[in-house]
Amino acid sequence: MKDDPLQRIFDRLDATKNLSDSDLDSIMPTERLLDRLNNELSREPVGWFRQKFWRRTIVITTTTVLVLAGTAAGISLLRGPVRDVTRLSCFTKVSLTSGADVISYTGHPLSACQSLMHWPSVPSSSSPNGSLCVLSNGSLAAFPPSRKDQVCADLGLPIFDGHIANLKVAAFEESTQNYFTAHPCMSPGVAHVEVQRLLRKYDLTGWRVTVTGKQSTNACATLSIQVSSRLVDIVEFVIG
């Protein structure tokens, strides 16, 4: 008998292949399945093979639909906190491949993004002010108003639940950013000392502080905080 690749695939997917006809009948009687699928099916008796084929096919299809429905429901109900408050991404469209402007995190993210992006209004939108989702890096993303009911789920992202995962880390990020803003051209050496001081202040352990640059004597310092890897990178730059 010629080897049929489609049959091999079907056999792998067939969770009912080891069940008897009586077992299949107890799961879902053939007659009821056929009636539900098509009320116009012929009333003539069908052969044993046709009964078994239809019964198995319908059970597999029903199981697949239930699994997919459960997966979609899981995505739509997934919510999560923000883990990185160093940035807020304002997207131009409801798409992760669309352009986005990255700004400092704020307590009013949708208002901030609306003011920046000038999102157009969408009549009858379920999210007239936009949607807030959590990106894979733990930071917050804002998307414009849309007629879609589940913007974050459609993008495969958790819905922002309004919380910050680690308040100590958030306080450290805010304090560090404020300090660097108030001291726009401190030396990398001073920046390193201050970052270490702030880590101790908020009782954060296991963090690394690195300095990136050419070690110029007239360099100023800025920084990059990577929460997921617990890294603060002090970056040198030279003005002029």
Summary of the structure (lengths in Angstrom):
residues: 240
radius of gyration: 28.6
end to end distance: 79.5
largest distance: 93.1
contacts: 622
relative contact order: 0.10
helix: 40%
strand: 19%
